[in-house]
């Protein structure tokens, strides 16, 4: 399931088009005429404390709005990045911590007791220290018992049920060409480094990461009692490098048509011979009655199957031992936890310190029992009026999209009619699910952390497998309410906004609407536009993958998006490493379109009334300032490099400024002229919606 994350009142005549309005002076002062006392303004929603008046908005609105923050606020020692999303996530973590610390087990329901017990098992650090590596012993013994390569597929399936992924993994998705049914999908997996480029490219930073990975494997084997860890690390790195060579790139994996390869079991076995796929599926809990599988990357799966004849069994054993140690190190004694963080946090992301143990414990509960925890979160921290206000915003954004569809100069009547049908069937989900998941049958014990993790993984895997053959659950959520994020799901044609994102700076019920439209409004627009980006536009109103655009309309759309690829590929967030505009295209389209539609929705919300001037800014200026404020953030260099390789989103500064440079309203709001750094000649600007 693709989850697209996004991640805003007054004197007469104070409209963006009034030529006599003085330009914003960049200082956040009341430079414009003040409203009469009877119309005292509400809060602007823009945090002026961080405005840098030395940076002109027309040159760099991101640094103008956030400059003092960028100069004065360090990235916390336990974070790889920091900014608006992270501050809000920290607030959510604190709220969840309060919930977990205040649960009265004697009065709680069964799922809330499970939440409390899982958290307690993680926080029992003295017990983890006493146990040391002992909880790994049964896992390693199971792998050591492997005597024949023919047993590997079943072992891959068995280990996958407890969160230890081998070279491939399964998931249950809606059938991309028949969204009314579920389909078993098989996908490439199995790498310990973030992306195949970390194995294959010769850039010094990536070579250094490979060397650090080799040393990390050896160190972890030593902690587990192996004296030949260095040799094992060489073999494991060689095996993973071979897997990386066969894997599809992240750009290739963005193509939903190329990734749809539905086969019968017999057809799949013939396409990837030399491997007991039936044993793998059975060990994964897939019933024999399930007759079809979608091979996400068939050439990779064929290559993996062929490799079993050439890779020594001893190498596969060490590979699986390593996967088991790496997966469960965070739940073992302090030496394992520290070594795991040293590589995954310090080496790969540049983070100096690990997060506090309570935050990691909250993260485990969120991952394993998220909706049980989210139910309490919503009761305590999500007021009903937030949902009502959000519903009104979403309705206005959808109406603005409908208006825009009717006026697009690049979309013909046939595609336009189909686009309106798709938009009319969008399903917004706001705040929390209509039906909470039950965790009945999941055994959680206060004194068995590793066992809890294993049982929770098995429980969640069994719930997924049980979907096969059942009607599609259109009420299911794929994010917890406490998640600071949002997504569009093309196969359900839905936009989903968890409760936790509906807070400042994204949404402030007490603030002027301009900042709200520039913040959460643009997030809403972003998610709606994913239904019409280069991927989402390939799914129809029922969520089925089919051609519903005319060839001419698709060609005109691709001409525009090709210019976005060129624009974003020119950015170089880390010296020597440019963005891949093909990888980030869907999110860049969504940012471009979402902000444009949010602007139209904001103007629509005003009716014929003029926007007020607040804090020296017109409504249009506050709208774009709200957008720049949302993307306030910074990354450590190692983390920036990691994201360049794996993240379909552009970095915060690029998301803010590159999007603005294509918006006609931004030019008029801040009087952007040739020679200003954010100026693009009209023929170079990309307008989609």
C-alpha positions, 0 to 999 in steps of 0.5 A, a space after each residue: 500500500 503506497 502511503 503518500 506523506 505530505 508532510 494557514 481579517 480588515 480594511 476595505 480594499 485590502 486584497 492581493 490585487 490592490 496595486 496601491 498596497 505597500 509591499 511587505 517590508 519583511 520585518 513582520 511589523 504593522 507596515 500596512 493599514 490597521 483594521 478598525 477596532 470593531 474588527 480586531 484581528 485574531 492571531 496570524 498563525 505565523 511565528 514572527 519570532 524566527 523571521 529574518 528581515 535580512 533575507 528578502 521573501 522574494 529571494 528565499 521565503 523559507 529563510 526569511 520566515 525561518 532564518 532565526 530558527 535555522 541560526 539558533 535552534 540546534 538539532 537535538 543530540 538524539 535526532 537526525 533532523 529537526 523542525 516543525 514535523 519533529 517538534 509536533 512528533 515530540 509533543 505527540 510522544 510526550 502525550 503518549 508517554 503521559 498516557 502510558 504512565 497513567 494507565 490503571 491496569 485494574 480499571 483498564 480494558 484488555 487492550 489497554 492492559 496490553 498497551 501497559 504491559 508491553 511498555 512495562 516490558 520494554 522499560 524493564 532495563 534491569 531484566 534486559 541486562 540480566 538476560 544479555 544475549 540469552 533471548 537470541 539463543 532459540 532463534 540462532 539455534 533454529 538457524 544453526 539447525 539448517 542442514 540443506 539449502 532446500 530448507 531455506 524457503 520455509 525458514 525465510 517464511 518462518 522468520 518473516 513472521 517474527 519480523 526477520 526479513 530475508 531476501 524477499 517478503 510478502 504483503 497483502 494488498 488490494 489487487 491493483 486491477 481489481 480493487 474489490 479483492 485482496 492479493 498476495 504480493 511478493 517484494 524484494 527485500 533483504 538489504 541491511 544498508 538503506 539502498 542498493 546504491 550503498 552497495 554499488 556506488 563508489 562515492 567516498 561517503 557510500 564506500 565509508 558506509 559499506 566499511 562501517 557496515 562490515 565492522 558493525 556486523 563483526 562487532 555484533 557477531 562478537 557480542 553474540 559470542 562469535 569469534 569469526 565475525 570479521 570473516 562472516 561480515 565479508 561473506 554477508 556483505 558479498 551476499 547482500 551486494 549480489 542481492 543489490 545488483 539484482 534489485 530494481 531501483 526505487 525509480 523503477 519501483 514507482 511504476 505501478 504497471 511494471 510492478 503488476 505481474 499477477 501469476 498463478 502459483 504454477 506460473 510463478 514457480 516456473 518463472 523463478 525455478 530452483 526454489 520451493 516457493 510453496 514451502 515459503 508461502 506455507 511457512 508464512 501462513 498463506 493457505 494452500 487455497 490462495 492460488 495467485 501471487 503478484 511478483 513485484 519485481 520478477 527479475 529480482 525474484 528469478 535471480 534470487 531463486 537461481 542464487 541458491 545453487 551458487 551461494 554456499 549454505 554456510 553463507 545463508 546461515 550467517 546471513 540469517 544469523 545476522 538478520 536475527 541479531 540486527 532485528 532483535 538487538 534493540 530489545 536486548 541488553 545495553 551493549 546490543 542496543 548501543 552497537 545497533 544505534 552506533 551504526 544505524 543512528 550515528 553512522 547512517 544518520 549522523 545522530 550523536 545520541 540515542 533517544 531516551 528509553 521511554 521514547 523508544 518504548 513508546 515507539 514499540 507500543 505505537 508500532 505493535 498496538 498502535 490503535 489501542 494506544 491511539 484510542 486513548 490518545 484521541 479521547 484525551 487530545 483530539 477535541 471534536 471541534 478540530 474534526 469539524 473544522 477539518 471537515 470544512 477545510 477538506 470540503 473547501 479543498 475538494 470544491 476548489 479541485 472541482 473548479 480547477 478541473 473545469 478550467 485546466 488548459 491541458 486536460 481535454 473533455 473526456 479526461 476531464 469528465 473522468 477526473 471529476 468522477 474520480 474526485 467525486 468519489 474521494 473518501 476523506 478520513 479525519 482524525 481516527 477510524 470509525 471502528 477500532 482494531 481489537 487485539 484479542 488473543 495477543 499474549 503480552 507479558 510484563 516480563 518477556 520483551 523479546 517474546 512480546 515482540 515476536 508474538 506481536 509480529 506473528 499476530 499482525 502477520 496473521 491478521 494480514 494473511 486473514 484478509 485473503 479471500 475476504 471483502 476489502 475493509 474500506 474503513 481500515 486505516 494505515 496510520 495511527 491517529 497519533 501519527 504526525 503525517 497524512 496519506 493518499 491511498 490510490 486503491 481505496 481512493 481516500 485521503 487520510 489525516 490522523 489527529 496528531 497532524 491537526 495541531 499548530 503549525 499545520 492547523 490552529 483553530 484560533 488562528 486566521 485562516 490564511 495560515 491554516 490554508 497555507 499549512 493544513 490546507 496545502 497538506 490536504 491539497 497535497 494528498 488530494 493531488 496524489 490521486 492525479 500525480 504521475 502514479 495516482 493518475 493511473 488508478 481510476 475512481 474505483 482504485 483500479 489500475 487502468 488507462 483513463 486519460 487520453 493519450 494527448 492529455 497524458 502527453 501534455 501532463 508529462 511535458 509539464 512534469 518533465 520540467 519538474 524533474 529537471 528543476 528538482 534534479 538541479 538541487 544538490 543538498 549534499 555536495 556531490 549528491 543531487 536529488 533524483 527528480 524522477 524519484 521525488 516526482 510524485 511528491 513534487 507534483 503533490 506539493 506544486 498542486 496542493 499549494 496551488 489548490 490551497 491558494 484557490 481554496 483560501 481565496 474561495 473561502 473569502 468570498 467577496 470579502 477582503 482579507 485582513 492585514 495582520 502582523 504587517 502581512 496581507 492574507 496572501 502573504 500569510 498564506 505563503 508564510 504559513 507554507 514556509 513555516 510548515 517546512 521549517 527544518 534541518 537535517 544532519 548531512 549523513 541523514 540528508 544523504 540517506 534520504 536522497 537515496 531512499 526518500 521520495 520527498 525533497 528536503 524541507 528547504 527545497 519543498 518550500 522554495 522550489 514549490 513557491 517559485 512555480 506559484 503565480 500567487 507568490 509572485 504577486 503576493 511578494 512582488 517577485 521580479 526578475 533578478 530575485 533569487 526565487 524568480 523563474 521566467 514564466 515559460 519555466 514555471 510549472 503549473 499543473 492545477 
